[in-house]
């Protein structure tokens, strides 16, 4: 009798929009046949901004070309430039430090909390100097940074607080949504995000009317939206796509359901993995009901061996991130001699993310959990 091996489980589904293929085709047709023939910054973009304003309870949401350019727009609108310093986490995605360097300022890398893997407020405070202009925490994986403490720090030292919520749409801390704690926040709509769409896109979130006005002009070559070809600022092209806006408007009602399924999968993993601490495998720390599981990340002392073990069982996994940002060649000019970020360095050695997307069946979820457990039960790997 021949036994068929189970199908591999990819880290992201091969067809991210499998449930929305007809919707995608429909919105392309809708925008393409609209008599207005407005493909950027049209009425759909305005409606999406209004929807997100209501969702988040903020004064303004400005749609732009990507989460990365959202960061650039915020920094430029705040006037952060050469000679200024911006404190960023030492572990995470490169665009945060890239954009700081891109406006001529210097990223200053703060170590992370060893349990939550997000910026450590004590480490950030120790780095504040007369040149520091902003704190820029980033929410990671399923954990929000300690925004109450960071907000208090920003107030105490007179700093701007920029909240990188690119992966945290739907997350809540103390009843307050991610993206709304700082002077400005942002989200990303790139396709693999929880509220991803067919292309690039992002938004800036703020209650500051002057900052919002500057961001709106900067995203469209410095124009104010009233007088065409009158440029008030040195701007850039970071305009939002009407097809993406139409898609996000139609898909938005299902966001809560998709986030709930991610949370359900994560809860199953955590229940199964919590006893594994003695085996060198640690699930994300306990948190509130307001968490958003963009990915589910473990810390594993034998991370690379665990990843190989999962691959043998047909389960794909990802490493976020294999190197702390201060170790990246691109940021060498911003790194002090003898700099050491022990918690970020440990996370880079041990962090492993496993599939958590809503398309997973209960059978697949348990298969992933069982594979991790079988690795923990095996003799300790050598090396």
C-alpha positions, -999 to 999 in steps of 0.1 A, spaced: 0 0 0 14 34 -10 12 63 14 10 98 0 32 123 18 13 154 30 16 185 8 42 210 19 30 240 39 45 272 26 53 301 49 29 324 29 1 309 8 11 306 -29 -21 325 -38 -24 353 -12 -56 365 -27 -72 331 -35 -104 342 -18 -104 376 -34 -94 368 -70 -128 378 -84 -127 409 -62 -93 419 -76 -105 415 -112 -137 434 -104 -119 465 -89 -95 467 -118 -125 468 -142 -142 493 -119 -114 517 -119 -105 512 -156 -140 519 -167 -147 548 -144 -155 579 -166 -133 600 -143 -102 580 -154 -85 589 -121 -59 563 -113 -41 580 -84 -53 601 -54 -89 599 -65 -122 596 -46 -115 560 -36 -83 570 -19 -102 598 -1 -129 572 10 -102 548 23 -86 576 43 -119 585 58 -126 548 67 -93 544 84 -98 578 103 -130 564 117 -114 530 125 -86 545 144 -103 576 159 -77 600 146 -78 634 130 -61 625 98 -49 596 76 -29 603 45 -25 575 20 9 573 2 30 551 -20 44 527 7 51 522 43 87 531 37 78 564 20 53 570 49 84 571 72 102 594 49 73 618 46 69 619 84 106 626 90 106 653 63 74 669 76 89 671 111 120 688 97 144 661 108 176 665 88 214 665 89 229 668 124 198 653 140 197 618 157 167 594 156 167 565 180 156 532 163 155 496 174 187 475 167 166 445 156 140 448 128 134 458 93 160 480 75 137 507 61 134 524 95 172 531 96 173 537 58 148 565 59 166 582 87 198 582 67 178 592 36 168 626 52 204 632 63 200 623 100 217 596 120 200 565 132 210 556 168 205 519 175 189 510 209 189 474 221 156 454 224 139 438 253 151 401 254 115 388 258 93 410 237 120 417 210 109 453 206 128 484 216 138 486 253 127 520 267 156 520 292 181 514 264 165 541 243 166 566 272 203 560 277 210 571 241 192 605 243 215 634 236 211 671 227 210 660 191 182 635 195 150 646 178 128 616 177 121 581 191 109 556 165 98 523 180 86 495 157 60 469 167 74 435 159 58 402 150 28 402 175 41 425 202 36 463 204 64 484 219 58 498 254 41 529 240 31 544 274 67 545 286 80 557 252 54 584 251 64 595 286 101 596 275 93 616 244 73 641 266 101 644 292 128 651 267 108 671 242 112 645 214 89 635 185 74 600 187 71 582 154 53 548 156 62 522 130 31 501 130 37 487 95 28 452 106 4 460 134 -29 471 118 -56 459 142 -34 457 173 -45 475 204 -27 484 236 -46 496 267 -76 501 245 -57 524 221 -50 512 185 -15 508 172 -4 538 151 -22 563 173 2 567 202 28 590 187 29 623 169 26 602 138 22 565 129 21 545 98 8 513 82 19 493 52 -4 476 27 22 455 9 7 422 -1 20 399 27 8 422 55 -24 415 75 -43 442 55 -22 437 24 -33 444 -12 -21 439 -47 9 462 -47 26 488 -26 9 513 -4 8 528 30 -7 555 52 5 581 76 -17 585 108 -16 617 129 -36 641 151 -13 670 142 -30 692 115 2 709 105 21 677 101 -8 662 81 -8 692 58 29 689 52 27 652 45 -2 657 20 19 682 1 51 662 3 35 631 -11 26 649 -43 56 670 -53 49 697 -27 15 707 -42 -14 716 -19 -41 698 -39 -58 731 -47 -35 749 -71 -20 725 -96 16 731 -105 21 754 -75 48 737 -54 50 749 -18 76 723 -7 103 702 -22 82 671 -24 83 636 -39 61 611 -57 44 590 -31 8 589 -44 -17 562 -37 -31 539 -64 -69 539 -69 -70 502 -78 -54 494 -44 -78 518 -27 -108 502 -43 -95 467 -33 -88 478 3 -123 494 6 -140 462 -5 -118 439 15 -118 459 48 -149 443 62 -131 409 64 -101 423 83 -114 415 118 -122 379 107 -88 374 93 -71 388 124 -92 366 146 -82 335 127 -45 344 130 -50 349 168 -68 315 170 -38 298 153 -13 316 175 -32 307 206 -30 270 196 8 273 190 14 290 223 -6 264 242 14 237 226 48 254 229 47 270 264 61 238 280 91 238 257 112 264 276 132 237 292 140 225 256 153 259 245 122 269 226 102 300 237 69 312 222 60 349 221 55 364 256 20 366 270 0 396 259 -34 412 257 -63 403 235 -54 432 212 -25 415 195 -21 412 158 -2 382 145 14 392 113 39 364 119 44 339 148 79 339 160 97 316 183 131 319 200 150 286 196 185 280 209 191 256 180 172 277 154 190 266 123 185 229 132 149 235 140 144 251 106 160 221 89 138 198 109 107 216 98 118 216 62 122 178 64 86 177 75 75 198 46 70 230 66 85 263 54 97 289 79 114 323 78 142 340 97 133 376 107 160 389 109 194 371 104 215 402 114 210 431 138 208 464 119 240 478 134 258 448 118 245 457 83 272 472 60 247 499 50 247 514 85 284 511 93 288 549 93 262 552 121 276 526 144 300 536 172 332 517 177 327 489 202 289 490 200 272 459 214 235 450 213 234 416 231 196 411 230 194 420 193 223 397 185 207 369 204 174 374 186 191 374 153 206 339 162 174 324 176 143 340 161 123 317 137 88 324 123 63 297 114 32 300 92 2 317 108 -19 329 79 -57 325 79 -57 300 50 -42 273 72 -66 245 82 -67 231 117 -50 200 105 -21 220 90 -18 240 122 -15 209 144 9 194 119 32 224 123 29 223 161 36 186 161 68 191 141 81 216 165 73 193 194 90 164 178 122 184 174 120 193 211 116 157 220 146 146 199 182 144 214 198 179 216 215 188 182 252 191 181 266 226 174 
